[in-house]
Amino acid sequence: MKLALIGIGQAGGKVVDALVDYERQAKTGFVVDAIAVNTARADLRGLRNVPESRQVLVGLTRVKGHGVGADNELGAEVTAEDVGDVLSMVDDLPVHEIDAFLVVAGLGGGTGSGGAPVVARELKHIYTEPVYGLGILPARDEGGIYTLNAARSLQTFVREVDNLIVFDNDAWRKTGESLEAGYGSLNAELARRLGVLFSAGEGDGSGAVAESVVDASEIINTLGSGGISTIGYAAVELDRPKRGLFSRLSGGKADAEDGGDSTNRITSLVRRAALGRLTMPCEIAGAERGLVVVAGPSDVLSRRGIERARTWLEDETGTMEIRGGDYPVGSNFVAAVVLLSGVYDVPRVKELQAVAIETQRDMLAKRESSAASLDDLISTGDDHIDPLF
Ligand SMILES: Nc1nc2c(ncn2[C@@H]2O[C@H](COP(=O)(O)OP(=O)(O)OP(=O)(O)O)[C@@H](O)[C@H]2O)c(=O)[nH]1
């Protein structure tokens, strides 16, 4: 499936950078082009794989290239004011080659959380291709404002895109490591999952043909129109001489050779992918649709294994809408990606919304109490205010 990537804000730009990096190594052509949008000049300069000619600095007259400091209303405003600059850059892309747009943003900050829904809405208005979102949730200890931004943005972003894939930083941070120190590996993990999913059907340049191709329409039908999605992944190393090209499947936690036959290996991999750590942890029962992609050398991609895995996933989720296919690649790893779409039993989202309501209530109470003391001051006729300095 061919994508145009648009990263908004710092996290959005960095994740797009990681996806382009993955694609350059994989050479599968799933990234047609990539754009980075930001209110902070320094963040754009830090990108390695999105050239200056594909970068858009928005809000220059308002924030002078210094970012919006987690103010997502300002992020939305300045992006809306300068959205014409973003759209004219999109206009330069070979849009006729793409199957969909993917708008990527961290939902805790100001630029991405405010700007991503604005850009998504404009793209949907102009283009007929689906517009998907990739939203990154803040970790729990990043503070109330990040939580509030994320809860608000999640609601708006999900409304503006055809489907929102969610990644939860909190579920992925390593214990004992600061979140910032882990960004590189979180972004690589995300790039690997999305890379395998969106590359399926594009081939790996080796000319191997899938028995059951996962083409763009399978992914589009799984993502459907509306709702949120999560992605699971598992890989296993085969006991055979190393082949370099697809050792990138091995990232994360690849198990050593399991010794099972191809059918059992695939069913157990898909099980691990769906029941292991998802990009956004949730109950998989009740998901509306699912897609299973199994990547690896063609001689171990058992059609029977994929069929069995699909049946298992149908039972686990309770939906009959489970698609599946294989993705032959030259590698000594076999990997399974499970995309679950239309998930609704998501504890983290519920928690986020509850915290956001609480934060908003506190802010309102503070505002009301300062208004009340001002009223007291006025009603008592006491106009004495101590000087601040
Ligand atoms: N996974 C991941 N999360 C990131 C990364 N960089 C920042 N974040 C998260 O993104 C959120 C902050 O959003 P940013 O993208 O930095 O902010 P912004 O959209 O640029 O907005 P402002 O800085 O307020 O102008 C926080 O929850 C961070 O934990 C990254 O490289 N990877």
Ligand as a Chemical Component Dictionary entry (heavy atoms), coordinates in Angstrom:
data_LIG
# 
_chem_comp.id                   LIG 
_chem_comp.type                 NON-POLYMER 
_chem_comp.pdbx_formal_charge   0 
_chem_comp.three_letter_code    LIG 
# 
loop_
_chem_comp_atom.comp_id 
_chem_comp_atom.atom_id 
_chem_comp_atom.alt_atom_id 
_chem_comp_atom.type_symbol 
_chem_comp_atom.charge 
_chem_comp_atom.model_Cartn_x 
_chem_comp_atom.model_Cartn_y 
_chem_comp_atom.model_Cartn_z 
_chem_comp_atom.pdbx_ordinal 
LIG N1  N1  N 0 6.975  7.883  20.540 1  
LIG C1  C1  C 0 7.475  9.124  20.542 2  
LIG N2  N2  N 0 6.882  10.092 21.272 3  
LIG C2  C2  C 0 7.417  11.329 21.254 4  
LIG C3  C3  C 0 8.579  11.634 20.515 5  
LIG N3  N3  N 0 8.864  12.966 20.703 6  
LIG C4  C4  C 0 7.910  13.441 21.529 7  
LIG N4  N4  N 0 7.038  12.461 21.862 8  
LIG C5  C5  C 0 5.825  12.574 22.691 9  
LIG O1  O1  O 0 5.008  13.584 22.094 10 
LIG C6  C6  C 0 4.385  14.383 23.083 11 
LIG C7  C7  C 0 4.846  15.807 22.915 12 
LIG O2  O2  O 0 4.547  16.189 21.632 13 
LIG P1  P1  P 0 5.584  16.897 20.670 14 
LIG O3  O3  O 0 5.405  16.286 19.329 15 
LIG O4  O4  O 0 6.954  16.941 21.258 16 
LIG O5  O5  O 0 5.002  18.374 20.701 17 
LIG P2  P2  P 0 4.605  19.268 19.483 18 
LIG O6  O6  O 0 3.457  18.673 18.787 19 
LIG O7  O7  O 0 5.832  19.531 18.671 20 
LIG O8  O8  O 0 4.081  20.595 20.172 21 
LIG P3  P3  P 0 4.849  21.779 20.936 22 
LIG O9  O9  O 0 6.213  21.250 21.321 23 
LIG O10 O10 O 0 3.971  22.063 22.085 24 
LIG O11 O11 O 0 4.928  22.893 19.950 25 
LIG C8  C8  C 0 4.810  13.814 24.397 26 
LIG O12 O12 O 0 3.795  12.934 24.837 27 
LIG C9  C9  C 0 6.094  13.057 24.095 28 
LIG O13 O13 O 0 6.302  11.967 24.972 29 
LIG C10 C10 C 0 9.185  10.601 19.749 30 
LIG O14 O14 O 0 10.186 10.768 19.056 31 
LIG N5  N5  N 0 8.598  9.370  19.808 32 
# 
loop_
_chem_comp_bond.comp_id 
_chem_comp_bond.atom_id_1 
_chem_comp_bond.atom_id_2 
_chem_comp_bond.value_order 
_chem_comp_bond.pdbx_ordinal 
LIG N1  C1  SING 1  
LIG C1  N2  DOUB 2  
LIG C1  N5  SING 3  
LIG N2  C2  SING 4  
LIG C2  C3  DOUB 5  
LIG C2  N4  SING 6  
LIG C3  N3  SING 7  
LIG C3  C10 SING 8  
LIG N3  C4  DOUB 9  
LIG C4  N4  SING 10 
LIG N4  C5  SING 11 
LIG C5  O1  SING 12 
LIG C5  C9  SING 13 
LIG O1  C6  SING 14 
LIG C6  C7  SING 15 
LIG C6  C8  SING 16 
LIG C7  O2  SING 17 
LIG O2  P1  SING 18 
LIG P1  O3  DOUB 19 
LIG P1  O4  SING 20 
LIG P1  O5  SING 21 
LIG O5  P2  SING 22 
LIG P2  O6  DOUB 23 
LIG P2  O7  SING 24 
LIG P2  O8  SING 25 
LIG O8  P3  SING 26 
LIG P3  O9  DOUB 27 
LIG P3  O10 SING 28 
LIG P3  O11 SING 29 
LIG C8  O12 SING 30 
LIG C8  C9  SING 31 
LIG C9  O13 SING 32 
LIG C10 O14 DOUB 33 
LIG C10 N5  SING 34 
# 
